[in-house]
Amino acid sequence: MSQYLFQSLLVLSAAVLVSLFTPTQVYAQLDPGGSVGVYKCFGGACQLVSCATGSCVDQCSSYRDCQAPDDPDPDPEEYQDLYVQKDGTGTGTVTSSPSGINCGSSCSIVRSSTHQWDLRASPDKGSTFTRWSEPQGTYRFCVRRGGKNNSCTEWTDIPTCGTLSQCRVFVQKDREKTVIATFAGPTLYGVLDASYPPDPVVGSTFTFTARRTGGTATGTVTYTNPRCTRGWLGMTTFAPVSGSYSGTSDRTFACVYNSISNSFSNLQGARMTIKQGGVSRIVAANVTVTEPTAPPPPPTPDPTPTPSLSVSLDASDTLITRGDSSTLTWRSLNAGSCSATSFSLGGSMLNGSTNVSPTADTTYRFTCINNAGDSRMDSATVNVQEPPAVTVDLSASDTSITRGDSSTLTWRSSNADSCTSSDFSTGGSTDGSTNVFPTTNTSYGITCTGAGASDSDNVIVRVQEPAIQNIDASVEPTWVSRGGSTEVTWDIQPPDAGDTATCTVGSSDTTNVVLSPTSPRNYSSGQRLVTASNIQQATRFTVSCTNDTNTKEGYATVYILPSYSEF
């Protein structure tokens, strides 16, 4: 950090403490990571601060100049970075000693072995230098008063050099610092003077003179756009002065106010624009214009009393179950017009009733106005509670039956208004029973509803085929010549046991006999015949049939006709 931050901090600290204690002790420590005693001070009683052993004492009545001490053993591997930024509405340059900063074009010194630079800010023509500053989060100084072991009494982020155009900057080894120079742009100031007779009234002439009073702007001064105005700071243009004027000398113009009838009472004024070097400023002035006092108006007769206005709104039920309704009734007395919130008055504006069915807690409002503009309002709130839950239970007396038998379905519900099913007839009853005769596995469902809620249930009745009792198998012809063929046929008893049955045919002579077809046969589709050919010997055929309940076999035998040689 530079000498000027210490000068600002320590002079202020010492000045305060001198008034309390003489002499005073002030200690400055760089944060973070700094050590007390990295600065030497000149002037007054300041001594070289050396705290390498942690036992430094520096007694100063004031700090006038502080700088970084010379490094007795510089390290060529230590590098410091210095960055300069410019800010503000003005322009200028920053240079450094030692050289390296000319900002301008060169605004940084990177990897320098120098710890300390003197910076100079030079504003351009029309601009001024304002201050030095550092970005948020740069190094801070701790000021300790009364003794080096005392705690910090203050921390400061104040830039090192304040508003001085020269700034001494110190950068710790292997660190970097950013310094900001702020320049302000040119300024322009002026006034608009007013001259008028004492106690001016409507019709008086007011003379206004615009003039430049100061600023840093340079170049030719011009005066343009004189205006006579009404209201505070000329918020309403009354009339432009005849002929646009532009000149370099003070401008004088006149305004005559023939009327003061506006929203700003009797406040009148004028304004003009002053320009110089690209900067412009509007100057304005206000004057007060009066009119003769008008005679007081005649007294206003007492108005006719307005009849009292009254309104009421009532709900027949303030607590309903969702889906139910409540009746709102409204009445008014001496009302001119009425309106409603959250419901409709229909054709009965002043008095009437209507039914409402809210689905949530609702506040209804009824407001009326009389001919005098007075209004009255009344309200009624209807709270809504949820209906009780709807439940239904569906059961079957037998969930597994033999086809042809029946099962009894029974349903019981609570808080339901009706029950329906697409699988059987409920007759609309919320409780009941009925017989069903399914021929295949069947799922029965039921749904019951009530007060906007519903519930469903279902049950499955499984259907089994009758067991196969017997298979009547036969062959035709029963006798065949060697190498001949026959047809195997069969019937299932009882017949309805074959509705889902499939059958296969096998032979005792698997070597010679050829069966066609060989795939399983669907009994209910009439596939009850298999042809056997190439019969070489007496052969027994086995017919095996299976349904959902069981498997059964039947048998038939074909014989070979004897040849003459066999007699």
Buried (B, 14 or more C-beta within 10 A) or exposed (E): BBBBBBBBBBBBBBEEBEEEEEEBBBBBBBEEEBEBBBBBBEEBEBBEBBBEEEEBEBEBBBBBBBBBBEEEEEEEEBBBBBBBBBEBEBBBBBBBEEEBBEBEEBBBBEEBEBBBBBBBBBBEEBBBBBBBBBEEEBBBBBBBBBEBEEEBBEEBBBBBBBEBBBBBBBBBEEBBBBBBBBBBBBBBBBBBEBEBEEEBEBEBEBEBBBBBEEBBBBEEBBBBBBBBBBBEEBBEEBEEBEEEBEEEEBBBBBBEBEEBEBEBEBBBBBBBBBBBBEBEBBBBBBBEBEEEEEEEEEEEEEEEEEEEBBBBBBBBEEEBEBBBBBEBBBBBBBBBEBEBEBBEBEEEBBBBEBEBEBEEEBEBBBBBBBEBEBBBEBEBEBBBEEBEEBBBBBBBEEEEBEBEEBBEBBBBBBBBEEBEBEBBEBEEBBBBEBEBEBEEEBEBBBBBBBBEBBBBBEBEBBBBBBBBEEBEBBBEEEEBEEEBBBEBBBBBBEEBBBBBBBBBBBBEBEEBBEBEEEEBBBBBEEBBEBEBBEBEEEBBBBBBBBBBBBEBBBEBEBBBEEEEEEE
